[in-house]
Amino acid sequence: MTAQQSKREQLFFSRDESWLRFNGRVLQEAEDPTNPLLERVKFLAITASNLDEFVEIRVAGVMQRIEDGYNEVGPDGLTPEQTFDRDTSELRNFVESQYRCWNQSLRPALHAAGIRVLDYENMTGEQLEHASDFYQREVDPLLTPITIDPAHPFPRVLNKALCLALLLRSKRKRSAGPVLGVVTVPRALPRLVPVPSSSGTMDYIFLHELIEANAARMYRGYEVISAAAFRVTRNSNLYLQEEETRSLLESVRTELHNRRKGDAVRLEVEEGADPDIIDRLRVNFEVDESQVVRTDGPVNLSRVMTLYTDTPRPDLKYPPFVPRELRMNRRSANIFDEIRHHDILLHHPYDSYDGVVSFIEAAAEDPAVLSMKQTLYRTSADSPMFTALIEAAQSKEVTVVVELMARFDEASNIRWARNLEDAGVQVFHGIVGLKTHCKLALMVRRDEDGVTRRYAHLGTGNYNPNTARFYTDISLLTCDPAITASMQAVFNYLTAHSESDDYSPLLVAPLTLAEQSIQMIRREAEHARRGQPARIIAKMNSLLEKSIVEALYEASQAGVEIDLIVRGICSLRPGVKGLSEHIRVRSVVGRFLEHSRIFYFANGGEETIYCGSADWMPRNLFERCEVLFPVRDVQLRTRLKDEILAAYLADTAKTRMLESDGDYRRARGGGGKVPFSAQDFFMQLAEGRATIDQIPPPVEMGQAIGLTKSTGRKSRAVGKKPVRVIANAKLDTAPLPTA
């Protein structure tokens, strides 16, 4: 390693290595016996799904750079070849850990709890009879067995489709060498098939084992020498060729078709598979031995999610949680009247997402609303917002910016776009070369006093009511004239590429966000040098942008205390003397997926807080349209700082602290006390069973720095009966803002 590479490695962690460590933290939740058993199974399935995306996007991208001849080193000082070798080694180690968790921990624990995943040969006569009947009725009609020969070439195996490879010998031509058979396991059927049990247990068998046991029926005239399940993961990056004669929608549609046939990146095959089978598969898919992953158990562990979804054992899952409904002041006639009185801040999933849905639906139904504009990045198949937008288009101006290239949701977004257009909605796809990732909804309404005002929703999460139940996000409902005017300028940028000279008070990528974020970090450093209050708390999904990391290093050296709450990738190295000794990095992985982005700056005593859709990553800052919005209401800023951020900094149950060597360790609580879980606290707060004075001091700091905690005050909107459309910001009546 050169001196330059060594220096870079001292400053930055590798993106891929950091991501794999994040997935390792998810795996720790699968291994944690304090979590309910079926929740642990779910965490294991999530690690497998995460790993699929890592392989088909990140590893595939590295391989593509190698193929294209790139030799440049990354921020971590590694060339693409070195990155590929390291990723391959780490992947193998991680897969071993996954299957060790399944074989040695989860499967025995499930068996002890009366949930058994059986091997075919261990089934009873009654179960074998049931399985045979199921195979004849449901499975066999969907199978297409293929024998590979000059007249029957190897089938085009789809990305991540589970298949069976069989080594076959002809009974008539025994002198001939063995041939290969291939059968695709039907995706339309459950991967785990329930079978009856007389002992009161819930028993399952893997579908591919059932097919393998009946292989002789498919290949009459052949002797089945051996069989093995396998799966191929393909390059799923989209490589769009922008053409004047093709719309962006058609370009994405064409590339989605190509994705299913991309180059093979990984070949998974059951451990113990016949070497002849592996060799034939390797030759067909053109993969090296380094790309072959042998699994000590079922290929594709993400399918064990079936055990979580199909097993009716609530005692083995998290207790149900009902989010807090928004509450509206009795003096408010409707949601718009409420927003005129004060901004509303929602913390999902603890505050119900129904408030956001109701805001969109109310705008669609209200004849006083003249126009609606909204961005859509991901949404659910049965989204009530989609229905509301279509209905609104019948009587008012409706504009929707649909992002066609939301990874793995491209096909559904194409359908959304076409259906919206058919209903009369003006549909745009943002700016070519930029993903539209901001979460904005803007309504224009002629109010009862005759004044036309803009009302808005700004969020950190997608307009998806389904994921809003288990993603943590922030929503702001406002009619602040400065914010809504700036939102109008953002929509003009998205629909007409019309750039404004000033988007304040919003921070907009790729135009102003990166520069202004760095300026705010440097401003804290200057406050610290002057002896003024200087503090940064930033919560996000990932931290990767080199210029941001360097600005944080400079702020730390100036004496700014910095706490970073980064769920996933973090390239910053904390706790290095003389570089980052004032920086702490923690990751919270628990029941809910941490997705909110919150940025707090002490700002010399004039505190500033932004929320929004952007992480501190190059793609968010320079390759997407993103928006960070200020929270200007003093009470709402207090809630973000003294309730939400304070709870995360106090978490000792689900927090891992990033060490300067790249390892993560559990946060240390004090004095043997019961670990404090921020997520559990937020649920208790929503249910009226906790108050913010119960939040312990921040951990890993020795003392609380820069956070003043209110005491004895219950969170707003606790203890009043919910109504259809309600709000939880203030319950008093404030003066109406200027229109």
MITOR-84881 format. One line per field, with one value per residue (C-alpha): x, z, y. Coordinates in nm, 2 decimals, padded with zeros to 4 digits. Layout:
REM MITOR-84881
east = X:... .
up = Z:... .
north = Y:... .
//
This chain:
REM MITOR-84881
east = 00.00:00.13:00.17:-00.12:-00.35:-00.25:-00.34:-00.68:-00.76:-00.68:-00.94:-01.22:-01.39:-01.48:-01.83:-01.88:-01.72:-01.93:-02.24:-02.16:-02.10:-02.45:-02.60:-02.40:-02.58:-02.91:-02.79:-02.71:-03.08:-03.15:-02.91:-03.04:-03.24:-03.41:-03.60:-03.92:-03.83:-04.03:-03.90:-03.55:-03.64:-03.76:-03.43:-03.24:-03.46:-03.39:-03.02:-03.05:-03.26:-03.01:-02.73:-02.90:-02.92:-02.56:-02.45:-02.66:-02.58:-02.26:-02.06:-02.20:-02.08:-01.73:-01.72:-01.84:-01.56:-01.30:-01.44:-01.43:-01.06:-01.09:-00.80:-00.86:-00.85:-01.16:-01.17:-01.06:-00.74:-00.85:-00.86:-01.17:-00.98:-00.88:-01.24:-01.38:-01.14:-01.22:-01.59:-01.58:-01.40:-01.64:-01.94:-01.82:-01.77:-02.11:-02.29:-02.13:-02.26:-02.61:-02.63:-02.48:-02.76:-03.02:-02.88:-02.75:-02.99:-03.31:-03.41:-03.36:-03.54:-03.83:-03.85:-03.86:-04.15:-04.34:-04.26:-04.07:-03.90:-03.88:-03.64:-03.84:-03.71:-03.82:-04.19:-04.45:-04.66:-04.96:-04.73:-04.58:-04.92:-05.03:-04.71:-04.75:-05.11:-05.00:-04.73:-04.97:-05.23:-05.04:-04.68:-04.64:-04.86:-04.63:-04.30:-04.11:-03.82:-03.54:-03.26:-02.96:-02.85:-02.79:-03.17:-03.24:-03.00:-02.96:-03.27:-03.25:-03.26:-03.42:-03.25:-03.26:-03.50:-03.45:-03.38:-03.29:-02.99:-03.00:-02.72:-02.90:-02.79:-03.00:-03.13:-03.11:-02.77:-02.57:-02.25:-02.32:-02.20:-02.44:-02.64:-02.77:-03.14:-03.28:-03.61:-03.72:-03.90:-04.23:-04.24:-04.62:-04.61:-04.50:-04.14:-04.23:-04.52:-04.73:-04.79:-05.03:-04.91:-05.08:-04.86:-04.99:-04.68:-04.68:-04.47:-04.33:-04.12:-03.92:-04.08:-03.76:-03.71:-04.06:-03.97:-03.64:-03.81:-04.04:-03.77:-03.79:-04.15:-04.03:-03.73:-03.87:-03.61:-03.33:-03.16:-03.12:-02.75:-02.76:-02.95:-02.88:-03.07:-02.91:-02.98:-02.81:-02.79:-02.75:-02.63:-02.93:-02.79:-02.98:-02.76:-02.98:-02.90:-03.07:-03.22:-03.41:-03.66:-03.73:-03.91:-03.76:-04.05:-03.98:-03.60:-03.66:-03.92:-03.67:-03.39:-03.61:-03.65:-03.28:-03.22:-03.38:-03.11:-02.81:-02.46:-02.43:-02.26:-02.31:-02.39:-02.54:-02.56:-02.62:-02.32:-02.23:-02.35:-02.18:-01.87:-01.98:-02.30:-02.11:-01.86:-02.14:-02.33:-02.01:-01.93:-02.29:-02.31:-01.95:-01.86:-01.53:-01.49:-01.47:-01.83:-01.97:-02.13:-02.20:-02.49:-02.51:-02.89:-03.17:-03.06:-03.21:-03.27:-03.50:-03.77:-03.78:-03.99:-04.28:-04.24:-04.29:-04.59:-04.77:-04.73:-05.01:-04.81:-04.85:-04.67:-04.35:-04.38:-04.36:-04.67:-04.90:-04.87:-05.14:-04.99:-05.11:-05.37:-05.34:-05.57:-05.73:-05.83:-06.21:-06.21:-06.06:-06.32:-06.08:-05.72:-05.64:-05.78:-05.56:-05.25:-05.32:-05.30:-04.97:-04.73:-04.78:-04.49:-04.55:-04.30:-04.39:-04.48:-04.55:-04.77:-05.01:-04.95:-05.32:-05.27:-05.07:-05.32:-05.61:-05.43:-05.40:-05.75:-05.90:-05.72:-05.86:-06.22:-06.22:-06.37:-06.17:-05.84:-05.76:-05.45:-05.23:-04.87:-04.69:-04.38:-04.39:-04.08:-04.23:-04.58:-04.80:-05.01:-05.33:-05.23:-05.52:-05.32:-05.31:-05.69:-05.72:-05.50:-05.70:-06.03:-05.89:-05.79:-06.16:-06.21:-05.88:-05.52:-05.32:-04.95:-04.74:-04.37:-04.32:-03.96:-03.94:-03.60:-03.68:-03.46:-03.67:-03.99:-03.95:-04.21:-04.48:-04.40:-04.44:-04.79:-04.86:-04.75:-04.96:-05.27:-05.23:-05.20:-05.51:-05.70:-05.60:-05.31:-05.02:-04.73:-04.36:-04.05:-03.83:-03.49:-03.30:-03.00:-03.14:-03.37:-03.66:-03.62:-03.77:-04.10:-04.33:-04.70:-04.82:-05.18:-05.33:-05.65:-05.88:-05.96:-06.28:-06.14:-06.09:-05.71:-05.54:-05.28:-05.05:-05.05:-04.78:-04.65:-04.28:-04.13:-03.84:-04.01:-04.20:-04.57:-04.63:-04.88:-04.76:-04.39:-04.49:-04.60:-04.24:-04.02:-03.93:-03.99:-04.07:-04.36:-04.42:-04.76:-04.73:-04.86:-04.55:-04.54:-04.16:-04.15:-04.44:-04.31:-03.98:-04.16:-04.33:-03.99:-03.88:-04.17:-04.09:-03.74:-03.88:-04.13:-03.95:-03.59:-03.64:-03.36:-03.42:-03.15:-03.26:-03.45:-03.42:-03.54:-03.52:-03.19:-03.22:-02.99:-02.81:-02.82:-02.76:-02.77:-02.41:-02.26:-02.49:-02.45:-02.08:-02.13:-02.34:-02.08:-01.81:-02.02:-02.03:-01.65:-01.63:-01.88:-01.66:-01.34:-01.53:-01.64:-02.01:-02.25:-02.14:-02.30:-02.40:-02.64:-02.71:-02.94:-02.94:-02.93:-02.57:-02.27:-02.03:-01.97:-01.60:-01.63:-01.89:-01.67:-01.37:-01.58:-01.69:-01.32:-01.24:-01.53:-01.41:-01.06:-01.22:-01.39:-01.74:-01.91:-02.07:-02.30:-02.39:-02.68:-02.61:-02.81:-02.61:-02.30:-02.05:-01.72:-01.62:-01.37:-01.46:-01.25:-00.91:-00.70:-00.63:-00.88:-01.22:-01.19:-01.51:-01.72:-01.93:-02.11:-02.39:-02.62:-02.97:-03.11:-03.44:-03.80:-03.85:-03.63:-03.46:-03.53:-03.57:-03.31:-03.27:-02.99:-02.94:-02.70:-02.65:-02.56:-02.42:-02.74:-02.98:-03.06:-03.13:-03.29:-03.35:-03.53:-03.57:-03.51:-03.13:-02.84:-02.49:-02.40:-02.28:-02.59:-02.82:-02.62:-02.53:-02.74:-03.09:-03.34:-03.36:-03.50:-03.41:-03.67:-03.62:-03.84:-03.91:-04.17:-04.00:-04.21:-04.16:-03.78:-03.79:-03.97:-03.71:-03.42:-03.54:-03.76:-03.66:-03.28:-03.23:-03.39:-03.17:-02.86:-02.97:-03.04:-02.85:-03.07:-03.04:-02.74:-02.40:-02.11:-01.87:-01.51:-01.21:-01.10:-01.44:-01.59:-01.93:-01.99:-02.30:-02.36:-02.28:-02.55:-02.47:-02.48:-02.65:-02.97:-03.23:-03.12:-03.31:-03.47:-03.55:-03.80:-03.98:-03.99:-04.15:-04.42:-04.48:-04.49:-04.75:-04.96:-04.94:-04.73:-04.42:-04.30:-03.98:-03.84:-03.78:-03.51:-03.17:-02.87:-02.68:-02.45:-02.08:-02.02:-01.95:-02.19:-02.48:-02.35:-02.57:-02.90:-03.13:-03.41:-03.75:-03.90:-04.24:-04.41:-04.61:-04.58:-04.85:-05.18:-05.18:-05.51:-05.77:-06.00:-05.90:-06.12:-06.11:-05.86:-05.65:-05.32:-05.08:-04.87:-05.03:-05.37:-05.40:-05.50:-05.22:-05.26:-05.30:-04.98:-04.95:-05.09 .
up = 00.00:-00.09:00.16:-00.01:00.02:00.39:00.45:00.29:00.49:00.80:00.70:00.54:00.59:00.27:00.16:00.08:00.40:00.60:00.43:00.52:00.88:00.88:00.75:01.03:01.28:01.13:01.17:01.53:01.58:01.43:01.68:01.98:02.21:02.37:02.05:01.98:01.79:01.47:01.47:01.47:01.17:00.99:01.06:00.91:00.60:00.58:00.58:00.29:00.09:00.18:00.06:-00.27:-00.34:-00.24:-00.49:-00.78:-00.74:-00.55:-00.65:-01.00:-01.02:-00.91:-01.17:-01.44:-01.35:-01.37:-01.71:-01.84:-01.74:-01.45:-01.21:-01.01:-00.63:-00.42:-00.11:00.09:-00.12:-00.30:-00.67:-00.81:-00.82:-00.45:-00.36:-00.54:-00.36:-00.02:-00.09:-00.20:00.12:00.34:00.16:00.22:00.59:00.62:00.44:00.69:00.98:00.82:00.79:01.13:01.28:01.09:01.16:01.51:01.66:01.48:01.34:01.68:01.86:01.62:01.66:02.04:01.99:01.78:01.44:01.25:00.91:00.81:00.58:00.33:00.45:00.81:00.73:00.85:00.62:00.65:00.57:00.27:00.14:00.18:00.01:-00.28:-00.33:-00.32:-00.57:-00.81:-00.79:-00.74:-00.84:-01.13:-01.37:-01.33:-01.39:-01.72:-01.69:-01.94:-02.03:-02.18:-02.52:-02.87:-02.93:-02.58:-02.48:-02.13:-02.03:-01.97:-01.59:-01.45:-01.19:-00.85:-00.96:-00.76:-00.97:-00.94:-01.13:-01.18:-01.30:-01.51:-01.68:-01.96:-01.87:-02.23:-02.31:-02.00:-02.19:-02.26:-02.01:-01.77:-01.89:-01.70:-01.62:-01.50:-01.34:-01.23:-00.89:-00.95:-00.80:-00.78:-00.50:-00.14:-00.08:00.24:00.21:00.52:00.60:00.85:01.20:01.45:01.73:01.75:01.58:01.27:01.01:00.68:00.40:00.15:-00.20:-00.38:-00.17:-00.26:-00.63:-00.59:-00.43:-00.73:-00.99:-01.12:-01.22:-01.45:-01.59:-01.69:-01.87:-01.67:-01.34:-01.11:-01.00:-00.79:-00.75:-00.61:-00.57:-00.72:-00.79:-01.01:-00.91:-01.21:-01.26:-01.19:-01.26:-01.52:-01.80:-01.99:-02.33:-02.37:-02.71:-02.86:-03.02:-02.70:-02.39:-02.05:-01.96:-02.26:-02.19:-01.83:-01.95:-02.20:-01.94:-01.69:-01.95:-01.99:-01.61:-01.60:-01.83:-01.70:-01.66:-01.37:-01.07:-00.81:-00.83:-00.51:-00.48:-00.20:-00.01:-00.10:-00.46:-00.71:-00.85:-01.20:-01.14:-01.02:-01.31:-01.57:-01.40:-01.38:-01.75:-01.85:-01.64:-01.71:-01.35:-01.17:-00.87:-00.65:-00.76:-00.64:-00.29:-00.13:00.12:00.43:00.40:00.19:-00.10:-00.06:00.31:00.24:00.18:00.55:00.58:00.50:00.85:00.99:00.77:00.77:01.12:01.35:01.66:01.80:02.11:01.91:01.75:01.88:02.07:01.84:01.84:01.76:01.66:01.80:01.59:01.51:01.71:01.59:01.80:01.85:01.72:01.38:01.11:00.90:00.86:00.66:00.94:01.19:00.98:00.95:01.33:01.36:01.19:01.26:01.32:01.30:01.40:01.22:01.28:01.64:01.50:01.25:00.88:00.84:00.91:00.59:00.39:00.53:00.42:00.06:00.06:00.21:-00.06:-00.33:-00.19:-00.10:-00.37:-00.23:-00.32:-00.67:-00.75:-00.62:-00.68:-00.55:-00.59:-00.59:-00.55:-00.40:-00.30:-00.22:-00.47:-00.30:-00.21:-00.11:-00.22:-00.57:-00.57:-00.43:-00.70:-00.97:-00.83:-00.78:-01.15:-01.24:-01.09:-01.03:-01.16:-01.05:-01.13:-01.02:-01.06:-01.07:-01.04:-01.28:-01.16:-00.80:-00.77:-00.80:-00.81:-01.17:-01.31:-01.06:-01.11:-01.48:-01.42:-01.18:-01.44:-01.72:-01.50:-01.37:-01.72:-01.83:-01.55:-01.66:-01.42:-01.56:-01.51:-01.53:-01.46:-01.32:-01.48:-01.70:-01.51:-01.17:-00.96:-00.79:-00.43:-00.24:-00.06:-00.13:-00.17:-00.23:-00.24:-00.34:-00.16:-00.16:00.21:00.37:00.43:00.06:00.07:-00.15:00.04:-00.02:00.21:00.21:00.34:00.35:00.46:00.51:00.38:00.08:00.02:00.11:00.39:00.41:00.48:00.70:00.96:01.02:00.89:01.12:00.94:01.00:00.84:00.85:00.76:00.71:00.53:00.60:00.31:00.27:00.27:00.04:-00.21:-00.22:-00.28:-00.58:-00.71:-00.66:-00.86:-01.14:-01.14:-01.17:-01.44:-01.65:-01.53:-01.42:-01.17:-00.91:-00.77:-00.41:-00.27:00.09:00.34:00.17:00.09:-00.26:-00.42:-00.65:-00.64:-00.29:-00.04:-00.04:-00.03:00.24:00.45:00.45:00.54:00.84:00.96:00.92:01.10:01.40:01.39:01.39:01.69:01.88:01.81:01.96:02.26:02.16:02.17:01.90:01.86:01.57:01.59:01.25:01.20:00.86:00.67:00.54:00.55:00.25:00.10:00.13:00.15:00.43:00.62:00.59:00.71:01.02:01.09:01.08:01.31:01.56:01.56:01.63:01.94:01.81:01.98:01.71:01.74:01.43:01.42:01.10:01.04:00.76:00.57:00.74:00.59:00.87:01.13:01.47:01.79:01.62:01.84:01.67:01.39:01.51:01.89:01.94:01.70:01.81:01.56:01.66:01.46:01.58:01.45:01.60:01.54:01.31:01.02:01.10:00.80:00.93:00.85:01.11:01.12:01.44:01.47:01.79:01.58:01.86:02.06:01.76:01.71:01.36:01.27:00.92:00.82:00.47:00.22:00.17:00.33:00.33:00.02:-00.32:-00.49:-00.26:-00.29:-00.66:-00.85:-00.71:-00.65:-00.27:-00.02:00.34:00.51:00.83:01.13:01.23:01.51:01.85:02.01:01.72:01.73:02.10:02.03:01.78:02.00:02.36:02.27:01.95:01.92:02.30:02.31:02.03:02.21:02.53:02.37:02.52:02.40:02.02:01.97:01.84:01.87:01.58:01.69:01.52:01.39:01.21:01.45:01.62:01.98:02.20:02.37:02.74:02.99:03.33:03.67:03.55:03.47:03.24:02.88:02.74:02.39:02.20:01.98:02.28:02.45:02.15:02.15:02.52:02.46:02.19:02.41:02.70:02.92:02.93:02.95:02.81:03.16:03.16:02.89:03.05:02.98:02.65:02.66:02.55:02.64:03.01:03.03:02.84:02.60:02.43:02.51:02.76:02.85:02.95:03.25:03.37:03.04:02.86:02.48:02.31:02.21:02.47:02.64:02.41:02.21:01.84:01.56:01.18:01.09:01.38:01.47:01.75:01.75:01.96:02.13:02.18:01.92:01.77:01.55:01.19:00.99:00.71:00.39 .
north = 00.00:00.34:00.63:00.81:00.50:00.46:00.82:00.79:00.48:00.67:00.93:00.73:00.39:00.20:00.24:-00.13:-00.25:00.00:-00.13:-00.49:-00.39:-00.24:-00.57:-00.73:-00.52:-00.64:-01.00:-00.92:-00.86:-01.20:-01.35:-01.15:-01.38:-01.08:-01.02:-01.23:-01.54:-01.48:-01.12:-01.27:-01.48:-01.17:-00.99:-01.29:-01.27:-00.89:-00.96:-01.19:-00.94:-00.67:-00.88:-00.95:-00.58:-00.53:-00.79:-00.69:-00.32:-00.26:-00.58:-00.56:-00.20:-00.29:-00.57:-00.33:-00.08:-00.36:-00.47:-00.11:-00.08:00.17:00.16:00.47:00.43:00.52:00.74:00.43:00.40:00.07:00.00:-00.18:-00.51:-00.47:-00.37:-00.68:-00.91:-00.76:-00.77:-01.13:-01.23:-01.03:-01.18:-01.53:-01.46:-01.30:-01.59:-01.83:-01.62:-01.61:-01.99:-02.04:-01.83:-02.03:-02.38:-02.34:-02.08:-02.00:-02.34:-02.52:-02.24:-02.27:-02.64:-02.60:-02.35:-02.60:-02.45:-02.72:-02.69:-03.06:-03.25:-03.45:-03.78:-03.70:-03.66:-03.90:-04.11:-03.87:-03.57:-03.75:-03.83:-03.46:-03.34:-03.58:-03.46:-03.10:-03.17:-03.33:-03.06:-02.74:-02.79:-03.03:-02.82:-02.52:-02.71:-02.72:-02.97:-02.92:-03.15:-02.96:-03.09:-02.94:-02.92:-02.78:-02.50:-02.38:-02.18:-01.81:-01.81:-01.50:-01.28:-01.44:-01.72:-02.04:-02.34:-02.71:-02.85:-03.23:-03.46:-03.72:-04.05:-04.21:-04.55:-04.66:-04.52:-04.59:-04.56:-04.19:-03.94:-03.76:-03.47:-03.17:-03.10:-02.77:-02.69:-02.35:-02.34:-02.16:-01.81:-01.83:-02.08:-02.03:-02.13:-02.30:-02.55:-02.62:-02.99:-03.14:-03.24:-03.47:-03.35:-02.99:-02.84:-02.62:-02.80:-02.69:-02.82:-02.62:-02.63:-02.71:-03.02:-03.14:-03.09:-03.26:-03.56:-03.59:-03.53:-03.89:-03.83:-03.54:-03.72:-04.06:-04.26:-04.10:-04.19:-03.89:-03.90:-03.59:-03.26:-02.92:-02.59:-02.29:-01.92:-01.66:-01.30:-01.06:-00.71:-00.50:-00.15:00.04:00.18:00.42:00.55:00.89:00.92:01.21:00.97:00.78:00.91:00.85:00.63:00.40:00.40:00.28:00.02:-00.12:-00.14:-00.31:-00.59:-00.60:-00.62:-00.96:-01.08:-00.90:-01.06:-01.31:-01.16:-01.44:-01.81:-01.96:-02.33:-02.57:-02.69:-03.04:-03.01:-03.24:-03.07:-03.16:-02.96:-02.66:-02.67:-02.69:-02.40:-02.19:-02.25:-02.16:-01.84:-01.74:-01.69:-01.75:-01.97:-01.65:-01.58:-01.91:-01.90:-02.24:-02.22:-02.45:-02.46:-02.33:-02.11:-01.77:-01.71:-01.42:-01.67:-01.77:-01.45:-01.69:-01.82:-01.47:-01.38:-01.72:-01.85:-01.73:-01.69:-01.34:-01.45:-01.48:-01.13:-00.78:-00.67:-00.47:-00.10:00.15:00.49:00.82:00.99:01.36:01.58:01.89:02.19:02.20:02.55:02.45:02.39:02.17:02.07:02.38:02.60:02.41:02.45:02.83:02.84:02.66:02.42:02.05:01.81:01.43:01.16:00.84:00.56:00.68:00.95:00.80:00.85:00.89:01.26:01.30:01.09:01.29:01.61:01.49:01.35:01.67:01.88:01.65:01.68:02.05:02.27:02.56:02.39:02.51:02.31:02.02:01.94:01.64:01.43:01.05:00.84:00.52:00.44:00.14:-00.06:00.04:00.39:00.61:00.91:00.78:00.75:01.10:01.25:01.09:01.21:01.56:01.58:01.58:01.93:02.10:02.14:01.84:01.80:01.50:01.44:01.07:00.93:00.65:00.52:00.45:00.14:-00.18:00.02:00.13:-00.10:00.00:00.37:00.34:00.20:00.49:00.74:00.60:00.57:00.92:01.06:00.87:01.03:01.38:01.44:01.64:01.39:01.49:01.29:01.55:01.64:01.41:01.28:01.36:01.14:01.32:01.21:01.51:01.45:01.75:01.82:02.17:02.29:02.62:02.71:03.01:03.04:03.15:03.50:03.54:03.51:03.25:03.06:02.77:02.47:02.21:01.88:01.82:01.49:01.27:00.95:00.83:00.88:00.51:00.44:00.08:00.14:00.44:00.18:00.06:00.34:00.63:00.96:01.32:01.51:01.89:02.04:02.42:02.72:02.93:03.17:03.16:02.78:02.73:03.00:02.82:02.49:02.65:02.74:02.37:02.25:02.50:02.35:02.00:02.07:02.34:02.32:02.68:02.76:03.03:03.26:03.18:02.88:02.99:02.89:02.55:02.38:02.22:01.96:01.97:02.35:02.47:02.18:02.07:02.41:02.54:02.22:02.27:02.64:02.55:02.30:02.56:02.82:02.59:02.57:02.95:02.97:02.72:02.93:03.23:03.04:03.05:02.76:02.51:02.17:01.94:01.65:01.49:01.19:01.02:00.69:00.72:00.95:00.92:01.26:01.34:01.72:01.69:01.45:01.68:01.97:01.77:01.68:02.05:02.13:01.87:02.01:02.35:02.20:02.14:01.85:01.64:01.34:01.15:00.90:00.71:00.39:00.25:00.35:00.58:00.66:00.90:00.77:00.90:00.93:00.98:01.21:01.54:01.46:01.36:01.32:01.53:01.32:01.02:00.80:00.57:00.34:00.24:-00.09:-00.21:-00.28:00.01:00.11:00.44:00.66:01.02:01.28:01.55:01.81:02.02:02.32:02.51:02.82:03.03:03.00:03.06:02.70:02.57:02.24:02.10:01.78:01.64:01.37:01.38:01.20:01.33:01.12:01.22:01.08:01.29:01.61:01.60:01.34:01.39:01.66:01.68:01.92:02.00:02.22:02.43:02.37:02.73:02.68:02.70:02.43:02.19:02.25:02.18:01.85:01.75:01.84:01.75:01.46:01.29:01.35:01.33:00.99:00.86:00.99:00.82:00.48:00.19:-00.09:-00.08:00.16:00.05:00.30:00.32:00.27:00.44:00.10:00.05:-00.20:-00.13:-00.21:-00.19:00.14:00.13:00.23:00.35:00.17:-00.16:00.02:-00.13:-00.05:00.25:00.20:00.51:00.33:00.17:00.51:00.67:00.40:00.46:00.83:00.79:00.57:00.83:00.60:00.81:01.17:01.32:01.38:01.00:01.03:00.95:01.17:01.11:00.81:00.79:01.15:01.17:01.46:01.61:01.87:02.13:01.96:02.12:01.89:01.99:01.81:01.72:01.79:01.53:01.51:01.71:01.56:01.29:01.21:01.35:01.15:01.13:01.24:01.18:01.46:01.58:01.75:01.72:02.03:02.30:02.29:02.66:02.91:03.12:03.43:03.35:03.39:03.65:03.52 .
//
